[in-house]
Amino acid sequence: MAKYEVTYSLGHRGESGHGAFIGESTMQYQKIVVEANGPTTAQRIVESMFGGPQRCLVGSTWQISN
């Protein structure tokens, strides 16, 4: 597995969970490193850690090592 640096913001979706993402001002552009089989899996891991795509918006995912 490779390590990935994932940038994410925490907040919520407007309009009953289906609208635009509204980020919390103190929790935007955070970074975390996770091990995963690919960038999409890394994104899903981070979303799962913070309540799913309704609460966590992933901005970018970069592989940092093998």
C-alpha positions in Angstrom: 0.0 0.0 0.0 1.1 3.6 -0.6 0.8 6.6 1.6 -1.4 9.5 0.5 -1.7 13.1 1.7 -5.4 14.1 1.7 -6.6 17.7 2.0 -10.1 17.9 3.4 -12.6 20.4 4.9 -15.3 19.6 7.5 -18.7 21.2 7.4 -22.2 20.2 6.2 -24.3 20.1 3.1 -27.1 22.7 2.8 -30.7 22.0 1.6 -31.4 18.8 3.6 -28.0 17.3 2.9 -28.1 17.7 -0.9 -27.0 21.4 -1.4 -23.7 23.1 -1.6 -21.0 22.2 0.9 -20.7 24.8 3.8 -17.3 24.5 5.5 -16.6 25.3 9.1 -14.2 28.2 9.2 -11.7 26.5 11.6 -11.7 23.1 9.8 -10.9 24.0 6.2 -7.9 22.7 4.2 -6.8 20.3 6.8 -4.3 17.6 5.8 -3.9 13.9 6.9 -1.8 11.0 5.7 -3.4 7.6 5.1 -2.3 4.3 3.7 -4.4 3.0 0.8 -4.4 1.0 -2.4 -5.2 4.1 -4.5 -6.2 7.7 -4.4 -9.9 7.0 -4.5 -9.6 4.6 -1.6 -7.6 7.2 0.3 -10.4 9.7 -0.3 -13.1 7.3 0.9 -11.1 6.5 4.0 -10.9 10.1 5.0 -14.6 10.8 4.3 -15.5 7.8 6.4 -13.3 9.0 9.3 -15.2 12.3 9.5 -18.8 11.3 8.9 -19.1 10.7 5.1 -19.3 13.1 2.1 -22.1 15.0 3.8 -19.7 16.2 6.5 -16.3 15.9 4.8 -15.2 17.5 1.5 -11.9 16.1 0.0 -10.0 18.7 -2.0 -6.9 16.8 -3.2 -5.2 13.4 -2.8 -1.4 13.0 -3.5 0.7 9.9 -3.3 3.7 10.6 -1.1 5.4 7.2 -1.0 5.0 3.5 -2.0 
